[in-house]
């Protein structure tokens, strides 16, 4: 196996583990959002439909948290024009997510 092949294989394994790391964070974000969403549930569909995940596009990884109901945006903006849970969840976790990704690639 040539050095270039070993490097490519190493990077592919590293990216696969990064995907798993981000998927773990997606679950953490989802759990936090469901637990801390400030709105009053009527049917609990909105809370249940909050979901986190990871998309890949052109070698980039996108960690996301979103609503699964059409009226989710109204729940988000019904609290004084500020985001109710998606933004605050990101704000609460972004420094730790950033640190774990930096530490991961430092390895």
Buried (B, 14 or more C-beta within 10 A) or exposed (E): EEEEEEEEEEEEEEEEEBEEBBBEBBEBBBEBBBEEBEBEEEEEEBBEBBBBBBEEEEEEBEBBBEBEBEEBEEBBEEEEEEBBBBEBBBEEBEEEBEEBBEEEEEE
